[in-house]
């Protein structure tokens, strides 16, 4: 039986309940791949860090989850080993066939494995010799978008490791039959049938561009004939960092305080099980990132729910959102252009339906089963037995 150990970085925390807890994108992707491995007969485990008071070992959907207590004394400005060193102590106890390490190549040496894979979801590349040496220990590099792969090449140049692009996926069955629940979601928020619900879903931090969207929605209200309501599903608390307290950021507090409550509703972070209902409630979604967003899982899910996306023309967003076909693209940080796009889509229900139908078709191939199968092909290409 092939054994695979997924290793989250120090900014990926796995909660006690994978269904009823909010989860960051990187954690969600790692868990979906680990869960598919377990379902396909592989021995699957996932390593995350401990907040000091939670369970250290448990099982989630067939995946053996192990939490590691970090050591604050090992935190350094250039290389933070407060999680990596304790991880290494754990990793010495049992070897696996594949160490599937997410985003942090320093963790490659912390797990005993026949083959090692780095799966990049973020652009936190370090221009350090030690970082390059760590990357070179990998047998394969996986990037969640071609844009992220290009950023890696721009930062580090050529590396002697095979590289692959594997998009994030979704479970399409989750989004079927959600229309009634979506209407009830709108009713609970006091959103009438005549109002156009614009959705922002995700972590609230500056790079995600919610401040641009809040500016744009005010402008759009003056442009659109239809009444608008922006619903914000998410929080700064979704993104956990080892050794740092979890709490609402000053950035989020400032946005909430400044927003007009008659136009903007902050729902907070929702569990994974509730997200399909939020998508069904929305008329369309906005992804206003002001940085090269690698490949947001939320866009895949919104599109799987048959809703178009207005996104920034940045990073991996255009690899999924086809301007004028499955959604609309605007320049990042351009609140005026975003307002125009919001108003135009709000006042054109037939176009929303057409874009939404095309969006659903666009992401139909992006199932977790297919994504996982591609990952197993990569394992085979680097010498891991393809059996389950």
Secondary structure as UniProt FT lines:
FT   STRAND          3..7
FT   TURN            10..11
FT   TURN            18..20
FT   HELIX           25..39
FT   TURN            40..41
FT   STRAND          43..50
FT   STRAND          57..60
FT   TURN            61..62
FT   STRAND          63..69
FT   HELIX           72..74
FT   TURN            82..83
FT   HELIX           84..91
FT   TURN            92..93
FT   STRAND          96..102
FT   HELIX           105..110
FT   STRAND          113..120
FT   HELIX           129..136
FT   STRAND          140..143
FT   HELIX           146..156
FT   STRAND          162..165
FT   HELIX           172..175
FT   TURN            176..177
FT   HELIX           179..188
FT   TURN            189..190
FT   TURN            193..194
FT   STRAND          196..201
FT   HELIX           206..208
FT   HELIX           210..223
FT   STRAND          228..233
FT   HELIX           236..238
FT   TURN            242..243
FT   HELIX           250..258
FT   TURN            261..263
FT   STRAND          264..268
FT   HELIX           272..281
FT   STRAND          284..287
FT   HELIX           297..304
FT   TURN            305..306
FT   STRAND          309..312
FT   TURN            315..316
FT   HELIX           317..319
FT   TURN            324..326
FT   STRAND          327..330
FT   TURN            332..333
FT   HELIX           335..346
FT   HELIX           349..363
FT   TURN            364..365
FT   HELIX           368..381
FT   TURN            382..383
//
